Every structure is written in structure tokens, then in C-alpha cells.
Amino acid sequence: MGRPTEKQDILISFKDEISELVNKSKDKLNPKSAFEVICLKHNLTDKVSYSSFKRFVRKHQIVKSNTNSTCRIESDPGSQCQVDYCKVGLIYDSPTGKRKLVYAFIGTLSYSRHKFVEFVFSQNQKSFVQSHINMFNFFQGLPVTLKLDNLKSGVVKPDLYDPKINKAYAEMAEHYGLFLDPCRVASPKDKGIVERDVQTIREEFRKMLAINPMISLSEANAQIKNWIINVYGKRKHGTTQEEPYNTFKQIEQPKLLSLPLDEYSISEWKEAIVHPDHYIQVNKKSYSMPEEFIGEKVMVRLQHNTVKIYFKEELVKQHIVPMGSRSTDINDFPDEMHHRLDTGMPFHLRRQAHEITPEFEKLIVKILSPNAYINLRRA
């Protein structure tokens, strides 16, 4: 006796839509996600089971099965968190009126499989570090070790024995007392737990877009955090056979290290060259340097409104970020450049400005310093 066809008859109306969801060239869904989208969009939640849906997909040969293996890594509670970035798709950005590429920062605790996910528009070092800070606050604690990929925001130069860590990322790890453990190059199974989550989170993002194509970044982040705790977190994990969120709350969270009392302030590091005019350029602003550093490469640390410049690991100069495009210390320049402000046309302009107001003279001096003759027309 054959199976009843009532459920199959319901699904036949959506055959083309199901096929489109699981077979489209970009942002395709797996069958389970396609089933959830179809149920939500067409109010089929209590009318069709997933078993019926799978029989329908097999009967009509909508999609072929595809099984991938992964690497299982066992860890003690609180001992390790694996982190990764992945592209998840395009989202509408209302300030620009355009669709922008979205990345997912994912951090998965290896023992409980509880995770933190944040959708962002940028993969730069500042965004990377900020996502870590948000993750630690979300977990309300710290793992002993961070297992990470060789993304430039974290690892400048991969090496099995002596990797060079990005300075901003290293500062963050030092503040929180974390051990950084970069993976081998082109070895995704070194962090197989979070690698599997990449597929899961990308799929969840695509489901959000399929249901609400105009979803915002903040809405997507709110939905994914709710899903992590109340959906994914409360169903049995395929490997551990435990509920990730409950395992985290009961076993792993008490084992995490405490957060430091002082809040971490993110710094940004840039490399710059001291040009013949005595200036370096960082983030579209110029900062003066003493003459002996002309032609040298320096490392620049930007934090809040302060710029610190290092040469061979030694602090050699410090500036306040200017309101305009240039910060100048007149003492960085030879004496003959100082003299130019006090003679000839520069002196004449200063005297005229002073006759207007002393404040206006200060403005003219600022424009003329230190390249008095180059800036004459502007003055």
C-alpha cells in the first residue's frame, strides 16, 4: 500500500521555488533551510513535516545528497575558542542606498559548541579586534586559547614555529591574557569546529535574506544572537549530543577566565615612511618627524586622539590628531626653516595678519609653518 500523497500534493505547488532555493548559483540553501523558508513564507509549519519534504525532494530529484567529512577535536571546558571570518552575502545598507558585502565573525567554544556571531561590513584589524571584545562580553569570560586562521587582521606572517602577530591583535591578547594559536597555512581542519559553523551561519544568513530581502545589518545581528541561544543552542548537537547553550551555562562558562576590570581600548597600527618634507602620512593626515628619520620606515600607533610613532620598537615621536590635515612640531625642522618665518614675504604676511587680529596672525603662522615659501599662495 503506497504512502498518502496529501503532503506531496501540498508541496507540488512550490516545486519550482524549492528548486530555486537549493540550486541557484549564488546563496543557495541546503534542503533543511529551504524547508524552513517554504514553511515560513507559505504558512506550512503544521501542515508538512520535514520527512515528507525529504521524500518530495528525493521523488522529484530536486537535489542530490552531498556528504562532507570533518575533523573532530576534543577540548576541556573553557580551554579553547576557535575563530574565523567568512563572506555570507550582500545586504542593503540604508546610509549608502546600496547592497554591501557582509562578513560573519564566528567564535565557537570547542567544548560546548556555544558560539558568538557578528555580521560586519569590514575585515580590517580594528573590526577584527572589536568583534573579539564583543565576543568576550557575550560569553562573560575568556578561553585560555584562541585558535585562529591566518587572516592579516590577526597574523601578519604565518609560520609554524614563530608566526608574526598583528600588533593591534597582539596587544588585545596581552591585555586579556590569551594564548594565540594560529593554524597551519591552508589547513582548515586545524580549526574544524568553527569551520563547520561557517556553513551553518552562512545558511542561516541566507534564510534571513530569503524571508526578508531588505533586512538591515543590526536586524540580522539581533536575529542571529537570538537563534544562537534559543534555536541552535537548545537542540542537540550532532557530535556532542548535548544542547550547546545549556552545556555552556552549566559546565563551560564557570570554567572561563574572568574578564579584566579595566576595559580594553583598541589601538590601530600602521607602517609609514618619513618623506623628505619631514612628514609621514597616516589615515589622510600628516605628522612631522625629526630630520634624522627621513627615509626610514616607522610604525605608527593610533589610539583615541593620540598618535605615537616608533622606530625600531622605540617611541620617538608623539602627536595629537589634528582637526585639519596636518600636525607640525616646528622643532622637527632645521633652524633655517624657522628663520624663513621671520624674513621676507612670510614676515610681511604675518605683520599684515597681526594688524587684523592676533588670532588671525596665529592662523597665518600655522599655514606657513614649516614650508613658508611653498604655502605663500595659500597664506
C-alpha positions in Angstrom: 0.0 0.0 0.0 1.5 3.4 -1.0 2.0 6.4 1.2 -0.7 9.1 1.3 0.0 11.8 -1.2 -1.7 14.7 0.6 1.5 16.2 1.8 3.2 15.7 -1.6 0.2 17.5 -3.2 0.7 20.5 -1.0 4.4 20.7 -1.9 4.0 20.3 -5.6 2.8 23.9 -5.9 6.1 25.1 -4.6 8.3 22.7 -6.5 9.9 25.4 -8.7 10.5 27.7 -5.7 12.1 24.8 -3.7 14.4 24.0 -6.7 15.4 27.7 -7.0 16.3 27.9 -3.3 18.5 24.8 -3.3 20.0 25.0 -6.8 20.6 28.7 -7.6 24.2 29.6 -8.5 24.6 32.1 -5.6 23.5 31.9 -2.0 21.7 28.5 -2.4 20.2 26.9 0.7 20.5 23.3 1.9 17.3 21.2 1.9 16.6 21.7 5.6 16.9 25.5 5.3 14.8 25.5 2.2 12.1 23.6 4.0 12.1 26.1 6.9 11.9 29.1 4.4 9.0 27.5 2.5 7.1 26.8 5.7 7.6 30.3 7.0 6.7 32.0 3.7 3.6 29.9 3.0 2.4 29.0 6.4 3.1 25.3 6.1 4.7 24.8 9.6 1.9 22.5 10.9 0.9 21.1 7.5 4.0 19.4 6.2 6.8 17.6 8.1 10.4 17.6 7.2 10.2 13.8 6.5 7.5 14.5 3.9 9.6 17.3 2.4 12.7 15.0 2.1 10.6 12.4 0.3 9.3 15.0 -2.0 12.8 16.3 -2.8 14.0 12.7 -3.5 11.0 11.8 -5.6 11.4 14.8 -7.9 15.2 14.6 -7.8 15.4 18.3 -6.9 18.8 17.9 -5.2 21.5 15.3 -4.9 22.9 14.3 -1.5 26.3 15.5 -0.6 28.2 14.3 2.4 31.4 16.0 3.7 33.6 14.8 6.4 35.2 17.0 9.1 37.8 16.7 11.9 36.6 16.2 15.5 38.8 18.0 18.2 38.2 17.3 21.9 38.9 20.1 24.4 38.4 20.7 28.1 35.7 23.2 29.2 37.0 26.8 28.8 40.3 25.7 27.2 39.8 26.8 23.6 37.8 29.1 21.3 38.1 28.8 17.5 37.5 32.0 15.5 37.0 32.6 11.8 35.7 35.1 9.2 33.6 34.2 6.2 31.7 36.0 3.5 27.9 35.4 3.9 26.3 37.6 1.2 25.1 41.0 0.3 22.8 43.2 2.4 21.1 46.5 1.9 22.9 49.4 3.6 20.4 52.3 4.0 23.0 55.1 4.5 24.5 54.4 1.1 21.4 53.0 -0.6 23.5 50.1 -2.0 23.9 46.4 -1.2 27.2 45.8 0.6 29.2 42.6 1.2 28.7 41.2 4.6 31.2 39.1 6.6 30.5 36.9 9.6 32.9 36.8 12.5 32.4 33.5 14.3 33.8 32.4 17.6 32.9 28.8 18.8 33.8 27.4 22.1 35.3 24.0 21.4 33.8 22.1 24.3 30.2 23.2 24.4 29.9 24.4 20.8 28.2 27.5 22.0 29.1 30.4 19.7 29.2 34.1 19.1 28.4 35.5 15.7 28.6 39.1 14.5 27.9 40.3 10.9 30.2 43.2 9.8 31.0 45.2 6.7 34.8 45.2 7.3 37.6 42.7 8.0 40.2 45.3 9.0 42.2 44.9 12.2 40.0 47.4 14.2 36.9 45.5 13.3 38.6 42.1 14.0 39.7 43.2 17.5 36.3 44.8 18.3 34.5 41.6 17.4 36.7 39.7 19.8 35.9 42.2 22.6 32.2 41.9 21.8 32.6 38.1 21.9 34.3 38.1 25.3 31.5 40.3 26.7 28.9 38.0 25.2 30.5 34.9 26.8 31.1 36.9 30.0 34.5 35.2 30.2 37.7 34.2 28.4 39.0 31.0 27.0 42.6 30.0 27.6 43.5 29.7 23.9 42.3 31.3 20.7 42.6 29.1 17.6 42.6 31.4 14.6 43.2 31.4 10.8 46.0 33.4 9.1 43.9 36.4 8.3 46.1 39.5 8.0 44.0 41.2 10.7 45.4 38.6 13.1 48.6 37.1 11.7 51.0 39.3 9.6 53.4 36.4 8.7 52.3 32.8 9.1 55.0 30.4 10.5 54.6 27.0 12.1 57.0 27.9 15.0 57.2 31.7 15.1 54.2 33.4 13.5 54.3 37.2 13.4 51.1 38.5 15.0 49.4 41.8 14.0 50.4 44.4 16.7 46.9 45.5 17.4 45.8 41.9 17.8 48.8 41.0 20.0 48.0 44.0 22.3 44.5 42.8 22.7 45.7 39.2 23.5 48.2 40.6 26.0 45.5 42.7 27.7 43.2 39.7 28.2 46.0 37.2 28.9 45.2 34.9 26.0 47.4 32.4 24.2 47.1 32.8 20.4 47.4 29.6 18.3 47.4 30.3 14.6 46.6 27.3 12.3 48.9 26.0 9.7 48.6 27.7 6.3 45.8 26.1 4.1 44.9 23.7 6.9 41.2 24.4 7.7 40.8 21.2 9.7 43.1 22.7 12.3 40.0 24.6 13.4 37.4 22.1 12.2 34.8 23.0 14.7 34.4 26.6 13.6 35.0 25.6 10.0 31.8 23.6 10.1 30.0 26.5 11.7 30.9 28.7 8.7 28.5 26.6 6.6 25.8 26.8 9.3 26.0 30.6 9.8 26.1 31.3 6.0 23.0 29.1 5.6 21.2 31.0 8.4 22.1 34.3 6.9 20.7 33.2 3.5 17.5 32.1 5.2 17.1 35.6 6.7 17.6 37.2 3.3 15.1 34.7 1.7 12.5 35.7 4.3 13.3 39.4 4.4 15.4 40.7 1.4 15.6 44.2 2.9 16.9 43.1 6.3 19.4 45.5 7.9 22.7 44.6 9.5 21.5 45.4 13.0 18.4 43.3 12.5 20.5 40.4 11.2 22.8 40.6 14.2 19.8 40.7 16.6 18.2 37.7 14.9 21.4 35.6 14.8 22.1 36.1 18.5 18.5 35.0 19.3 19.0 32.0 17.1 22.3 31.1 18.8 20.7 30.9 22.2 17.0 29.9 21.6 17.2 27.7 18.5 20.6 26.3 17.8 21.6 26.5 21.5 18.7 24.4 22.6 18.8 21.5 20.2 21.2 18.5 20.5 24.5 18.9 18.7 25.2 16.2 16.2 28.7 15.4 17.6 28.3 16.0 21.4 24.6 15.0 21.6 24.3 17.9 24.1 22.5 21.2 23.9 25.2 23.9 23.3 23.7 26.7 25.3 22.8 24.6 28.3 26.2 22.9 28.3 27.8 26.3 28.1 25.8 27.7 31.0 26.1 24.7 33.3 29.7 23.4 32.5 31.8 25.7 30.3 31.0 29.3 31.5 32.1 28.6 35.1 35.5 27.4 33.7 36.1 30.6 31.6 38.7 33.0 32.9 37.4 36.3 34.4 37.3 39.4 32.3 39.8 42.1 33.4 38.4 45.0 35.4 39.7 47.7 33.1 38.1 48.0 29.6 40.4 47.4 26.6 40.9 50.4 24.4 41.5 49.4 20.7 44.7 50.8 19.0 45.4 50.7 15.3 48.9 50.1 13.9 50.2 51.4 10.5 53.5 51.4 8.8 54.7 54.7 7.3 57.8 56.2 5.6 59.2 59.6 6.7 59.3 61.7 3.5 61.9 64.3 2.5 59.5 67.1 3.7 59.8 65.6 7.3 56.2 64.2 7.3 54.5 60.8 7.4 51.0 60.2 6.1 48.6 58.1 8.1 44.8 57.9 7.5 44.9 61.0 5.3 46.7 63.2 7.9 50.3 64.3 8.0 52.6 64.3 11.1 56.0 65.9 11.3 59.2 63.9 12.2 62.8 65.0 13.1 65.2 65.2 10.2 67.3 62.1 11.2 64.4 59.8 10.4 63.9 61.0 6.8 63.7 57.9 4.5 63.1 55.5 7.4 60.1 53.2 7.9 58.3 53.7 11.2 55.4 52.0 13.0 52.5 54.3 14.0 50.1 53.5 16.8 46.8 55.3 16.7 44.6 55.4 19.8 41.8 57.8 20.6 43.2 61.2 19.6 46.9 60.3 20.1 49.4 59.2 17.5 52.6 57.5 18.8 55.5 56.9 16.3 58.0 54.1 16.9 61.3 53.4 15.3 63.0 50.0 16.0 60.5 49.4 18.8 61.4 52.7 20.5 58.9 55.6 20.9 60.4 58.6 19.0 57.6 61.0 18.4 54.0 61.7 19.6 51.3 63.9 18.2 47.7 64.8 18.9 45.4 64.1 16.0 44.8 67.5 14.4 41.4 68.9 13.4 42.8 69.7 10.0 45.1 67.5 7.8 48.5 68.3 9.4 50.2 68.3 12.7 53.5 70.1 12.8 56.2 70.4 15.5 58.4 73.3 14.4 61.3 71.7 16.4 61.4 68.8 13.9 62.8 71.1 11.3 66.3 72.7 10.8 67.0 76.2 12.1 67.0 77.7 8.6 63.4 76.8 8.2 62.5 78.6 11.4 64.3 81.7 10.1 62.1 81.8 6.9 59.1 82.7 9.0 60.8 85.8 10.3 62.1 87.3 7.0 60.9 88.3 3.5 57.3 87.8 2.3 56.3 85.4 5.2 57.2 88.2 7.7 55.2 90.7 5.7 52.1 88.4 5.7 52.4 87.8 9.4 52.6 91.6 10.0 49.5 92.2 7.9 47.6 89.5 9.7 48.6 90.9 13.1 47.1 94.3 12.1 43.8 92.5 11.6 43.8 90.4 14.8 46.5 88.5 16.7 44.3 85.4 16.3 44.5 85.8 12.5 48.3 86.1 12.7 48.3 82.7 14.5 46.4 81.2 11.7 48.8 82.5 9.1 51.8 81.3 11.1 50.2 77.8 11.2 49.7 77.8 7.4 53.3 79.0 6.8 54.9 76.5 9.2 57.3 75.0 8.3 57.3 75.3 4.5 56.9 79.1 4.4 57.5 79.6 0.7 55.6 76.6 -0.5 52.5 77.8 1.3 52.7 81.5 0.4 49.8 81.5 -2.1 47.6 79.7 0.4 48.5 82.3 3.1 
